[in-house]
Each structure stands twice: as structure tokens, then as C-alpha cells.
Amino acid sequence: MTTRKNKSRKKARKSLFNSESAVATVIAAVLLLSIIFTVLAVVRIEYVPAWKTDAEQSHMSEVQNDMAELKSTVDMISLFTSSDLNYSENRFPVTISFSMGGGEIPILEPSKSSGTLSLNGEYCRMTITPEKSSISTSHKIVDCGGITYYSNNREYINQVFRYENGALILSQKDRSLMRQFPSFDIKHTDDNYTVSINAIKITGEPDSISSNTDASLRLAGLYAIPIYDSNDSEGIDSFTCTILTGYPDAWISYLNDTSKNAGLEYGTDYALDKIGSDTVYFSFLPGSNKTLERLYISKSVIQAELGAGGCINDGEVNGSESGEDENEPEEEDEPEKELTHGNSIILNKPGIGGVISSGTYIQFKNNGNSGNNNYYWIKINGSENKFKNNDIVKLIIDGDQTSGTADMSNNQITDFNFNVKMYIDGEYVDQGKVTGIYVKDYTDYESTLTYLLPSYSSGTQFQVDGVSLIGWWPENDSAVNLYNIGPSPTNNEFLRIDFNSGNTYFDCSADYEIVSS
């Protein structure tokens, strides 16, 4: 019985293997799979890269639209800031969204390209020098800052979109061109020309976001001010303008076209050149039959801050570029020390001692009644720098100071003999020793000026608002620190610092602390 069953099984097996229909089915399945894989391979090799290129090109168009919206928004904010005197006090932020990544193809190639949005990661500076009879006046300098998008495409050529000083620039393979123009206007009536330049400064801490999702940028207008108007002086007949930029070709092409469209002739009425790899030189030349009737320069300052966006780290998208673990507990900020303010402080110590800290500063608004005339001034190493009405002047202590003097009273500053870096309206002007100063009727005084006196076993007198906190005797070895030093509001805005080898004397207002040894 068993033998019969075994024979039956062997016969059935033999019949199966000898079945032509079964073999044909297997072969057909193999061929069908081969055709499917071949078609998929051909599609992936021949067509997907082209589709990917088209998709990434479409994404680049979206990015360009986002950058164009950025420019139009900045132009709008600049217009509101300059036309509304109360705008800076009631400013509201505007948020712009950026499409950072794209170019995905569902199922076949779902991965996205990515991009990087950078704030003030590249340099841009414009320097304008008015001239009268080939004699230059003071430079007008604007550190423009800027916002840049760098693509990271897989198939389509990489591009850079750059916003700087009012211009939207497209850069590709070391070539650049302007997609939207800055506010650099040349107008004329017959042969009388007016040049108007509205510089745009993007301010904010340098930052960047790398992402393949979305990111945002928040903008707010700070202020808009006139920098120069030749109508307020004896007039000019020429000027030079240099632009330090990573995209000189775009600026040269724009300035050349703008000048020609205004009827100026190259070499006769204007000069234009590229100096080195990153400097553009433009000059309105004197001596032709074209008259420079007016040069007007203004500046709008826009605060920018990058918002949240997904960030690519090792192929994964995270919410922060720092790569910090979101599950880790955040460190709590240490509580700040409580400081006490004194409206009238006197610190008196025989001999020199202590240090005025580097990086601290005083700032004030020149509010003189001389209109736009350059009446008040500061001399740095003997070189005079004049102010106009409403100029914001900032003097930053350059290096720890162990000697020096200062004198203020009745809203006048007549001495500030320290090494400083000087800024006017946020623009760097000069640095060195203040060898002379005359400022009158200033307002909006600000100060982080700091003096640190280490502990000494010697006589130091310290009075606050008429109360003696440290007397001449007995000797006190406590450290005394003064912060935010300024003129006394209860003593005719009086401040005196006499910091020399024979004596250390402060009569001022300040926040203070006494640190026991």
C-alpha cells in the first residue's frame, strides 16, 4: 500500500515538472518583472533627472518671488519710516515666509532640495564723497548688510539670491545681475542733474538657517534720516561712490545703464570701474557740460531677525540649527545683580586706580540750534569730525583706559579725553584719542560707561546723594564699581572725571555696587 502511494507521488511530481504550461507561466512572470524593472530603470535614468531639474527650477522661481516680496516689503517700510515721524515709536514687525526647499517628485524621487537663508553673512559697504573743485568733503559711509539665499539643488544649477542696499541680485556661476533695482536715481532737466540715493541698511545679528521646509524673516523699520544734501552747503560739482560688494558685476551693469539712460557719456561725464574683485568705483565727473545741481543722500535702517525653520543636520530635519537636544532641560539664567542708582556720586581716591572698561560707551543726539550746519565737532587725534543737527553720536571706549578726563555740564560736553571708536548714526567714522570736543544742547543721552575699582587698602571716599558710604578713615578694602556713568540730573547735568597719576575723581550719576573683599 505504501509502495503504491509513493509511486503515485513520483508520477505526479514528474508530470508537474514536465508540464509546459507551468514553465511558460514562470518564464512569463520573469519576463514581465524584467520589463517592469527595465521601464523603471529607463524612467529613473532618462526622465527623472529632467523632471527633477524642472521641479527645482520651479522652486527657484518661488524663491525669487519670496526675495522680490522681501524687497518690496523693505521699500514699503522705508517709505513709511521716512514719511511718518512717529513710525519708529509705533513700528510694527512684518514677517516674510521663504520656501527653503523643493523639487520633489512623488514616489519616484520624493527627496527635497534645501537652501540656506543668511542674515548679514556677507559684507556690503557704500562710501560717497562729495567734491567741490576737486576738494573732497567728509565721507558718507553706510554699512548696508544684506540677506542672502543659497540653494542646494540636486539637479538644477545652484543659484544665489542676494538683497543688499535696496537691490535684488541673482548670482550664478560667478556671474551676477540685478533682478530689481536699488534707489539710485539720476534725473535731469536739460544739462542740470540731480542724483538721489536712498541707502538701505539691514541691521541685525549675523545668523543663518539651513532647511528644506520653510523659514521666516521678521522686519521692522527703525528710522530714516538724511545723510547729506548739497543744497545745505556751498554746492558741489562732482562726487565719487565706491561700493564694496561680493557682486560687483551686477552693480557695474546697473550703474552704467542708469547713467547712459540719463544722457551721461562714459569717460566724459562719468567714470565707472571695478577695483580688485569686490569694489565698484563710480564718479560723476566735473568739467563737462553736465552740471551736478544737487546730490541728496538718505538712509533707512531696517531691523531684521530670522525666524524658525527646519534645519538639516546629518540628513535629518530639526527645528534649530544649533543641533541642541530639545529634550535637554534649558539652563536657567543666573539672576542679575541688583544695582543701586545714585543721582549724585562722588568717588575720590588719592593716586590713580581702577579702569574704565573697553567696549562701554556714551551716546547722545546732537540737538544744536544751528540747523544742518556742521557746527559741533569732535577731534580724533587732531582730525575734526563735524555733526549735523539730529546726528546720533556714539563714542565706544577702545581698550581698557587707566587714565583720562571728561567734563559735561548744562547739556554741554567739553572734554572726553579717552581712546574711542566713533560712530555717527550707526556708521563707523574714526577711532583714536579724543583730543577735543565741543557739543552743546545734546539730548537722548545713553551710557554703559563702566569704571571698576578693585579693592585697595587705602583711603577712598565714596558718597551717594550726600551720604558717605565709604569714608576716608578707617581704610576700606571693598571694590567699588560704577555702571552707566552719566551727568547728574540733580546738579545741572554735571559730570567730571579726573583720572590721572595724582588723583582719581568721579562726580557723576551712575548705578553702583560695593563688593566686600
C-alpha positions as CSV (number, residue, x, y, z in Angstrom):
1,M,0.0,0.0,0.0
2,T,2.8,2.3,0.9
3,T,4.7,1.5,-2.2
4,R,1.7,2.3,-4.4
5,K,1.3,5.7,-2.8
6,N,5.0,6.6,-3.2
7,K,4.8,5.6,-6.9
8,S,1.7,7.8,-7.3
9,R,3.6,10.8,-5.8
10,K,6.6,10.3,-8.0
11,K,4.4,10.2,-11.1
12,A,2.6,13.4,-10.1
13,R,5.9,15.2,-9.5
14,K,7.2,14.1,-12.8
15,S,4.1,15.2,-14.5
16,L,4.4,18.7,-12.9
17,F,8.0,19.2,-14.0
18,N,7.2,18.1,-17.4
19,S,4.2,20.5,-17.7
20,E,4.9,23.0,-20.5
21,S,2.2,25.4,-19.2
22,A,3.9,25.7,-15.7
23,V,7.2,26.5,-17.3
24,A,5.6,29.1,-19.6
25,T,4.0,30.8,-16.6
26,V,7.3,31.1,-14.8
27,I,9.1,32.5,-17.8
28,A,6.3,35.0,-18.5
29,A,6.4,36.2,-14.9
30,V,10.2,36.6,-15.1
31,L,9.9,38.5,-18.4
32,L,7.2,40.7,-17.0
33,L,9.2,41.6,-14.0
34,S,12.3,42.3,-16.2
35,I,10.2,44.6,-18.4
36,I,8.9,46.4,-15.3
37,F,12.3,46.9,-13.8
38,T,13.7,47.9,-17.2
39,V,11.0,50.5,-17.7
40,L,11.5,51.8,-14.2
41,A,15.3,52.0,-14.7
42,V,14.9,53.8,-18.0
43,V,12.4,56.3,-16.5
44,R,14.6,56.9,-13.5
45,I,17.8,57.3,-15.6
46,E,16.3,59.2,-18.6
47,Y,13.3,61.1,-17.3
48,V,13.5,61.6,-13.5
49,P,16.6,63.9,-13.7
50,A,14.9,66.1,-16.2
51,W,11.7,66.1,-14.2
52,K,13.8,66.9,-11.1
53,T,15.5,69.7,-12.9
54,D,12.2,71.2,-13.9
55,A,10.8,70.9,-10.4
56,E,13.9,72.5,-8.8
57,Q,13.8,75.3,-11.4
58,S,10.2,75.9,-10.5
59,H,11.3,76.1,-6.8
60,M,14.0,78.7,-7.8
61,S,11.2,80.8,-9.2
62,E,9.3,80.5,-5.9
63,V,12.5,81.7,-4.1
64,Q,12.9,84.6,-6.4
65,N,9.3,85.6,-5.8
66,D,10.0,85.4,-2.0
67,M,13.1,87.6,-2.4
68,A,11.1,90.0,-4.5
69,E,8.5,90.2,-1.8
70,L,11.3,90.9,0.7
71,K,12.5,93.9,-1.4
72,S,9.0,95.3,-1.9
73,T,8.4,95.0,1.9
74,V,11.6,96.8,2.7
75,D,10.8,99.5,0.2
76,M,7.4,99.9,1.9
77,I,8.8,100.0,5.4
78,S,11.4,102.5,4.3
79,L,8.7,104.7,2.7
80,F,6.6,104.6,5.9
81,T,9.6,105.2,8.1
82,S,10.7,108.3,6.2
83,S,7.2,109.8,5.8
84,D,5.9,109.2,9.3
85,L,7.9,110.9,12.0
86,N,6.2,108.7,14.7
87,Y,6.7,105.4,12.8
88,S,9.9,104.5,14.8
89,E,8.0,104.8,18.0
90,N,5.0,102.8,16.8
91,R,6.6,100.4,14.4
92,F,5.2,97.0,13.8
93,P,7.1,94.0,12.5
94,V,6.3,92.4,9.1
95,T,7.0,88.7,8.6
96,I,8.0,87.2,5.3
97,S,8.0,83.4,4.6
98,F,10.6,81.7,2.5
99,S,10.3,78.4,0.7
100,M,13.6,76.9,1.5
101,G,13.4,73.5,-0.3
102,G,11.5,71.9,-3.1
103,G,11.9,69.9,-6.3
104,E,10.4,66.7,-5.0
105,I,8.7,64.1,-7.4
106,P,6.1,62.0,-5.6
107,I,7.0,58.2,-5.4
108,L,9.9,58.4,-8.0
109,E,12.1,61.0,-6.2
110,P,10.4,62.3,-3.0
111,S,13.5,63.9,-1.6
112,K,13.7,67.7,-1.5
113,S,16.5,70.1,-2.3
114,S,17.4,72.5,0.5
115,G,18.6,76.1,0.9
116,T,20.3,78.4,3.4
117,L,19.0,81.8,4.4
118,S,21.7,84.1,5.8
119,L,21.4,87.5,7.5
120,N,24.4,89.8,7.4
121,G,26.7,87.0,6.5
122,E,28.3,88.9,3.6
123,Y,29.8,92.4,3.5
124,C,28.4,95.4,1.7
125,R,29.5,99.0,2.2
126,M,28.8,102.2,0.2
127,T,31.1,105.2,0.6
128,I,30.1,108.5,-1.0
129,T,32.4,111.5,-1.1
130,P,31.0,114.9,-2.3
131,E,33.6,117.1,-4.0
132,K,33.8,120.8,-4.8
133,S,36.6,121.9,-7.2
134,S,38.2,118.5,-6.7
135,I,38.3,119.1,-2.9
136,S,36.7,116.3,-1.0
137,T,34.4,116.8,1.9
138,S,33.8,114.2,4.6
139,H,32.9,110.7,3.5
140,K,29.3,109.4,3.9
141,I,29.6,105.7,4.8
142,V,26.8,103.1,5.0
143,D,27.4,99.5,6.1
144,C,24.5,98.1,4.2
145,G,24.3,94.5,5.4
146,G,22.1,92.2,3.5
147,I,20.0,89.0,3.2
148,T,21.1,86.0,1.0
149,Y,19.6,82.8,-0.1
150,Y,21.9,80.0,-1.2
151,S,20.3,77.0,-3.0
152,N,21.5,73.4,-2.6
153,N,19.9,71.7,-5.6
154,R,20.5,68.1,-6.7
155,E,20.0,68.6,-10.5
156,Y,19.3,72.2,-11.4
157,I,22.2,74.7,-11.3
158,N,22.7,76.3,-7.9
159,Q,21.8,80.0,-7.6
160,V,22.3,82.8,-5.0
161,F,19.7,85.5,-4.4
162,R,21.1,88.5,-2.6
163,Y,19.3,91.6,-1.2
164,E,21.7,94.4,-0.4
165,N,21.3,98.2,-0.3
166,G,17.9,98.1,-2.0
167,A,19.0,95.8,-4.9
168,L,17.9,92.2,-5.6
169,I,20.7,90.4,-7.2
170,L,20.8,86.9,-8.9
171,S,24.2,85.2,-8.9
172,Q,25.1,82.1,-10.9
173,K,28.5,80.6,-11.7
174,D,30.4,83.7,-10.6
175,R,28.2,85.9,-12.7
176,S,25.7,88.3,-11.2
177,L,22.9,90.5,-12.5
178,M,20.2,92.7,-10.9
179,R,16.7,91.5,-10.9
180,Q,15.3,94.6,-9.2
181,F,16.9,97.9,-8.9
182,P,18.0,100.0,-5.8
183,S,17.1,103.6,-5.2
184,F,19.9,105.3,-7.1
185,D,18.2,107.9,-9.3
186,I,19.8,110.2,-11.8
187,K,17.4,112.9,-13.1
188,H,18.0,115.9,-15.2
189,T,16.4,119.0,-16.7
190,D,18.4,119.9,-19.8
191,D,22.0,119.6,-18.6
192,N,21.3,120.1,-14.8
193,Y,21.4,116.8,-12.9
194,T,20.1,115.7,-9.6
195,V,21.3,112.5,-8.0
196,S,19.2,111.0,-5.2
197,I,20.5,107.9,-3.3
198,N,18.5,106.2,-0.6
199,A,20.7,103.7,1.1
200,I,19.2,100.8,2.9
201,K,20.9,99.3,5.9
202,I,19.8,95.9,7.1
203,T,20.8,95.6,10.8
204,G,20.7,92.6,13.0
205,E,23.0,89.9,14.4
206,P,24.6,87.7,11.8
207,D,22.6,84.5,11.6
208,S,21.6,81.7,9.1
209,I,19.1,78.9,8.7
210,S,19.6,75.8,6.6
211,S,16.3,74.0,5.8
212,N,14.3,72.0,3.3
213,T,10.9,73.2,4.6
214,D,10.1,76.9,5.3
215,A,11.8,79.7,7.2
216,S,10.7,83.2,8.0
217,L,12.2,86.7,8.3
218,R,10.9,89.5,10.5
219,L,11.4,93.1,9.5
220,A,10.8,96.3,11.4
221,G,11.8,99.9,10.4
222,L,14.0,101.6,13.0
223,Y,14.5,105.1,11.5
224,A,15.2,107.0,8.3
225,I,17.5,110.1,8.2
226,P,19.0,112.4,5.7
227,I,22.8,112.0,5.4
228,Y,23.8,114.7,3.0
229,D,22.2,117.4,0.9
230,S,24.4,119.6,-1.2
231,N,21.7,122.4,-1.0
232,D,22.7,122.8,2.6
233,S,26.3,123.5,1.7
234,E,28.0,125.7,-0.9
235,G,27.2,123.2,-3.5
236,I,29.3,120.6,-5.3
237,D,30.4,119.8,-8.8
238,S,31.2,116.1,-8.6
239,F,31.2,113.1,-6.3
240,T,32.6,109.6,-6.0
241,C,30.9,106.5,-4.9
242,T,32.6,103.2,-4.0
243,I,30.6,100.0,-3.3
244,L,32.3,97.1,-1.5
245,T,30.3,94.1,-2.6
246,G,30.5,90.4,-3.5
247,Y,28.5,91.1,-6.6
248,P,30.4,93.9,-8.5
249,D,29.2,92.8,-12.0
250,A,25.6,93.5,-11.1
251,W,26.3,96.9,-9.7
252,I,28.6,97.9,-12.6
253,S,26.0,96.9,-15.2
254,Y,23.2,98.8,-13.3
255,L,25.2,102.0,-12.8
256,N,26.3,102.0,-16.4
257,D,22.8,101.6,-17.7
258,T,21.4,104.2,-15.3
259,S,24.0,106.7,-16.3
260,K,23.5,106.2,-20.0
261,N,19.7,106.3,-19.7
262,A,20.1,109.7,-18.0
263,G,22.1,111.0,-21.0
264,L,25.6,110.8,-19.4
265,E,28.6,109.9,-21.5
266,Y,31.1,107.4,-20.2
267,G,34.6,108.9,-19.8
268,T,33.3,112.4,-20.2
269,D,30.5,112.8,-17.7
270,Y,31.1,109.7,-15.5
271,A,33.7,107.1,-14.7
272,L,33.0,103.5,-13.8
273,D,35.4,100.8,-12.9
274,K,36.0,97.6,-11.0
275,I,38.8,97.8,-8.5
276,G,40.1,94.4,-7.4
277,S,37.5,91.6,-7.2
278,D,35.0,93.3,-4.9
279,T,35.0,97.1,-5.3
280,V,32.9,99.2,-7.7
281,Y,34.1,102.7,-8.4
282,F,31.6,105.3,-9.8
283,S,32.3,109.0,-10.2
284,F,30.2,111.9,-11.6
285,L,33.0,113.9,-13.3
286,P,33.4,117.7,-13.2
287,G,34.4,119.7,-16.2
288,S,31.8,118.5,-18.8
289,N,28.8,120.4,-19.9
290,K,26.7,118.4,-17.5
291,T,26.1,120.2,-14.1
292,L,25.6,118.4,-10.9
293,E,22.9,120.6,-9.4
294,R,22.1,118.6,-6.3
295,L,23.3,115.4,-4.5
296,Y,20.9,114.1,-1.9
297,I,21.6,111.1,0.3
298,S,19.4,109.5,2.8
299,K,19.5,106.2,4.8
300,S,16.8,103.9,6.1
301,V,17.7,101.4,8.8
302,I,15.7,98.2,8.9
303,Q,15.9,95.7,11.7
304,A,15.9,92.0,10.6
305,E,15.6,88.8,12.5
306,L,15.5,85.2,11.2
307,G,12.5,83.1,12.4
308,A,12.0,79.4,12.9
309,G,12.7,77.0,10.1
310,G,13.6,73.3,9.8
311,C,17.3,72.7,9.7
312,I,19.2,69.8,8.0
313,N,21.7,68.1,10.3
314,D,23.2,64.8,9.0
315,G,20.3,64.4,6.7
316,E,17.6,64.9,9.3
317,V,15.4,67.9,9.7
318,N,15.5,69.6,13.1
319,G,13.9,72.8,14.4
320,S,17.1,74.5,15.3
321,E,20.5,75.0,13.6
322,S,22.4,74.7,16.8
323,G,21.8,71.0,17.0
324,E,20.9,71.1,20.6
325,D,18.8,68.3,22.1
326,E,15.3,69.6,22.6
327,N,14.8,67.1,25.4
328,E,17.6,68.5,27.4
329,P,16.4,70.9,30.2
330,E,17.2,74.5,29.4
331,E,19.7,76.2,31.7
332,E,18.2,78.9,33.8
333,D,19.7,82.3,33.5
334,E,21.6,83.4,36.6
335,P,19.8,86.2,38.3
336,E,21.3,89.6,37.6
337,K,22.8,91.5,40.4
338,E,20.7,94.3,41.8
339,L,22.3,97.7,41.3
340,T,21.5,100.9,43.2
341,H,21.3,104.2,41.3
342,G,22.8,107.4,42.6
343,N,21.8,110.8,41.1
344,S,24.9,112.4,42.6
345,I,28.0,110.2,43.2
346,I,31.4,111.3,44.3
347,L,34.4,108.9,44.3
348,N,37.7,110.4,45.4
349,K,40.9,108.4,45.7
350,P,44.4,109.7,46.0
351,G,46.6,108.4,43.2
352,I,45.5,106.5,40.2
353,G,43.4,103.3,40.5
354,G,40.9,101.2,38.6
355,V,40.0,101.0,35.0
356,I,37.3,102.3,32.6
357,S,36.2,99.2,30.7
358,S,36.7,98.7,27.0
359,G,33.5,98.4,24.9
360,T,31.4,100.6,27.1
361,Y,30.1,103.8,25.6
362,I,28.3,107.1,25.8
363,Q,25.8,108.2,23.1
364,F,23.9,111.4,22.5
365,K,21.8,113.2,19.9
366,N,23.3,116.4,18.6
367,N,20.4,118.8,19.1
368,G,22.0,122.1,18.4
369,N,20.1,125.0,17.0
370,S,22.3,125.5,14.0
371,G,20.1,123.7,11.5
372,N,22.1,121.5,9.2
373,N,25.3,123.4,9.6
374,N,28.3,121.4,10.9
375,Y,28.7,123.5,14.0
376,Y,29.6,121.0,16.7
377,W,32.6,118.6,16.5
378,I,34.9,116.0,17.9
379,K,38.6,115.8,17.1
380,I,40.2,112.4,16.9
381,N,44.0,112.6,17.0
382,G,43.6,116.2,15.9
383,S,41.3,115.5,13.0
384,E,38.0,117.3,13.2
385,N,34.7,115.5,12.7
386,K,31.6,117.7,12.5
387,F,28.0,116.9,13.3
388,K,24.7,118.0,11.9
389,N,21.5,118.6,13.7
390,N,19.9,115.3,14.9
391,D,23.0,113.2,14.3
392,I,23.3,110.3,16.8
393,V,26.9,110.2,18.1
394,K,28.4,107.2,19.8
395,L,31.8,107.0,21.5
396,I,32.9,103.5,22.4
397,I,35.9,103.1,24.8
398,D,38.6,101.4,22.7
399,G,40.7,99.3,25.1
400,D,40.7,99.4,28.9
401,Q,41.5,103.0,30.0
402,T,43.7,103.6,33.0
403,S,43.8,107.4,32.6
404,G,41.7,110.2,31.1
405,T,39.4,113.1,31.7
406,A,35.8,114.1,31.0
407,D,33.7,117.2,31.5
408,M,30.0,117.9,31.0
409,S,27.6,120.5,32.3
410,N,24.3,122.2,31.3
411,N,23.9,119.9,28.3
412,Q,27.4,120.7,27.0
413,I,30.3,118.3,26.5
414,T,33.7,120.0,26.6
415,D,36.1,117.1,27.4
416,F,36.1,113.3,26.9
417,N,39.8,112.5,26.7
418,F,39.8,108.8,26.1
419,N,40.7,106.4,23.3
420,V,37.4,105.7,21.4
421,K,35.8,104.4,18.3
422,M,33.3,107.0,17.0
423,Y,30.1,106.2,15.2
424,I,27.6,108.7,13.7
425,D,24.1,107.4,13.0
426,G,25.4,103.9,13.4
427,E,28.2,104.3,10.9
428,Y,31.8,103.9,11.8
429,V,33.7,107.3,11.3
430,D,37.0,107.3,13.1
431,Q,39.0,106.0,16.1
432,G,41.8,107.2,18.3
433,K,42.4,109.6,21.1
434,V,39.8,112.4,21.6
435,T,41.9,115.5,21.5
436,G,39.0,118.0,21.5
437,I,35.2,118.0,21.7
438,Y,32.5,120.7,21.6
439,V,28.9,119.6,21.9
440,K,26.0,121.8,23.0
441,D,22.3,121.2,23.6
442,Y,22.6,117.5,23.2
443,T,19.6,115.2,24.1
444,D,18.9,111.4,24.4
445,Y,22.0,110.7,26.4
446,E,22.7,107.0,26.8
447,S,25.6,105.3,28.6
448,T,27.1,102.0,29.5
449,L,30.3,103.7,30.6
450,T,31.8,101.5,33.4
451,Y,34.5,102.1,35.9
452,L,35.9,99.3,38.1
453,L,38.0,100.0,41.2
454,P,39.5,96.8,42.7
455,S,39.8,96.5,46.4
456,Y,42.6,98.7,47.9
457,S,43.7,99.0,51.5
458,S,44.0,102.8,51.1
459,G,41.8,105.8,51.5
460,T,38.9,106.1,49.1
461,Q,35.9,108.4,49.7
462,F,32.6,107.3,48.2
463,Q,29.4,109.4,48.6
464,V,26.0,108.8,47.1
465,D,23.4,111.6,47.1
466,G,25.2,113.4,50.0
467,V,25.5,110.2,52.1
468,S,29.0,108.9,52.8
469,L,29.1,105.1,52.2
470,I,32.9,104.8,52.5
471,G,34.9,107.4,54.4
472,W,38.5,108.4,54.4
473,W,39.1,106.5,57.6
474,P,39.3,103.7,58.6
475,E,40.7,102.2,55.4
476,N,38.3,100.1,53.4
477,D,39.3,97.3,51.1
478,S,36.0,96.9,49.3
479,A,35.8,97.1,45.5
480,V,33.7,99.9,44.0
481,N,32.1,99.5,40.6
482,L,30.2,102.3,38.7
483,Y,27.9,101.5,35.7
484,N,26.1,103.6,33.2
485,I,28.0,106.7,34.2
486,G,26.4,110.0,33.1
487,P,25.8,113.6,34.1
488,S,24.0,114.3,37.4
489,P,20.3,115.2,36.8
490,T,20.2,117.0,40.2
491,N,23.4,119.0,39.6
492,N,22.9,120.9,36.3
493,E,23.8,117.8,34.3
494,F,27.3,118.0,35.7
495,L,29.9,115.3,35.2
496,R,33.6,115.3,35.9
497,I,36.1,112.6,35.6
498,D,39.7,113.3,36.5
499,F,41.6,110.1,36.1
500,N,45.4,110.7,36.3
501,S,48.5,109.8,38.2
502,G,47.8,112.3,41.0
503,N,44.2,111.7,41.7
504,T,41.1,109.6,40.7
505,Y,37.9,111.7,40.9
506,F,34.4,111.0,39.7
507,D,31.5,113.4,40.2
508,C,28.5,112.0,38.2
509,S,25.4,109.9,38.3
510,A,25.7,106.1,38.0
511,D,24.5,102.7,39.1
512,Y,26.9,101.3,41.6
513,E,27.8,98.3,43.7
514,I,30.2,97.9,46.7
515,V,31.8,94.5,46.7
516,S,33.3,93.5,50.1
517,S,36.6,91.5,49.9
